[in-house]
């Protein structure tokens, strides 16, 4: 989904909670899970609404800007530093005790 968003393409996702972020961010529509007819209606709706497709594409590109490799690497490094600094081990991983 992120790749489609970065390319300025709207997405159509099933209505499971894990994919709701695309709808909330404005670059996706959802269809009822396991409902092929509802999916077909959403596809037809987007095909008939060029302005909406373009607007959703713009919102997708905007959303995807937050997911650059540099930004992800910085956030991951900060997370690892937080673990070391606080001694917090959210996954319960055992480190080298030697």
Secondary structure per residue as TSV (DSSP state, phi and psi in degrees):
chain	resnum	aa	ss	phi	psi
A	1	X	-	360.0	-39.5
A	2	X	H	-63.0	-39.1
A	3	X	H	-64.7	-42.2
A	4	X	H	-61.8	-43.7
A	5	X	H	-61.0	-43.9
A	6	X	H	-62.7	-28.6
A	7	X	T	-87.4	3.0
A	8	X	T	75.9	29.0
A	9	X	-	-109.4	132.0
A	10	X	-	-69.5	158.3
A	11	X	E	-122.9	155.4
A	12	X	E	-122.5	120.5
A	13	X	E	-123.6	156.0
A	14	X	E	-69.2	161.6
A	15	X	S	-85.8	33.1
A	16	X	-	-79.4	148.3
A	17	X	G	-57.2	-32.7
A	18	X	G	-64.9	-19.4
A	19	X	G	-107.7	1.4
A	20	X	H	-63.0	-22.0
A	21	X	H	-61.2	-31.2
A	22	X	H	-66.4	-39.2
A	23	X	H	-69.3	-46.5
A	24	X	H	-62.2	-35.7
A	25	X	T	-80.1	-7.8
A	26	X	T	88.7	8.2
A	27	X	S	-111.8	12.3
A	28	X	E	-144.1	156.2
A	29	X	E	-116.3	155.0
A	30	X	E	-118.6	151.8
A	31	X	E	-122.2	157.9
A	32	X	-	-66.6	131.7
A	33	X	T	-51.4	132.1
A	34	X	T	63.5	25.5
A	35	X	-	-118.9	91.2
A	36	X	H	-62.9	-34.0
A	37	X	H	-64.4	-43.9
A	38	X	H	-64.0	-40.3
A	39	X	H	-60.3	-45.6
A	40	X	H	-61.0	-39.2
A	41	X	H	-64.0	-39.7
A	42	X	H	-68.7	-39.3
A	43	X	H	-61.8	-48.0
A	44	X	H	-60.5	-42.0
A	45	X	H	-58.3	-46.7
A	46	X	H	-67.0	-39.5
A	47	X	H	-62.2	-31.5
A	48	X	H	-87.5	-5.6
A	49	X	-	-126.0	79.0
A	50	X	H	-59.2	-42.8
A	51	X	H	-60.5	-42.5
A	52	X	H	-64.9	-42.7
A	53	X	H	-57.6	-44.9
A	54	X	H	-65.3	-42.1
A	55	X	H	-65.0	-42.9
A	56	X	H	-65.2	-37.2
A	57	X	H	-62.1	-42.4
A	58	X	H	-62.1	-43.6
A	59	X	H	-65.6	-34.6
A	60	X	H	-64.8	-45.4
A	61	X	H	-60.6	-41.8
A	62	X	H	-61.9	-44.5
A	63	X	H	-62.2	-43.9
A	64	X	H	-69.2	-19.5
A	65	X	T	-58.7	-25.2
A	66	X	T	-78.8	0.0
A	67	X	-	-120.2	51.5
A	68	X	-	-83.1	156.7
A	69	X	H	-60.9	-39.6
A	70	X	H	-63.3	-44.0
A	71	X	H	-66.5	-42.6
A	72	X	H	-62.8	-42.2
A	73	X	H	-63.4	-42.1
A	74	X	H	-63.0	-43.8
A	75	X	H	-65.5	-39.6
A	76	X	H	-66.1	-42.6
A	77	X	H	-61.1	-43.9
A	78	X	H	-62.6	-37.4
A	79	X	H	-64.3	-45.6
A	80	X	H	-63.9	-41.0
A	81	X	H	-63.5	-38.1
A	82	X	H	-61.9	-42.7
A	83	X	H	-60.5	-46.7
A	84	X	H	-64.7	-44.7
A	85	X	H	-66.8	-40.8
A	86	X	H	-94.2	-16.7
A	87	X	-	74.9	4.9
A	88	X	-	-71.8	135.0
A	89	X	-	-128.7	80.4
A	90	X	T	-62.9	-23.5
A	91	X	T	-97.8	-2.4
A	92	X	-	68.1	26.3
A	93	X	-	-73.9	142.9
A	94	X	-	-94.1	126.7
A	95	X	-	-86.7	-178.2
A	96	X	-	-72.1	118.3
A	97	X	-	-100.6	6.3
A	98	X	-	-74.6	360.0
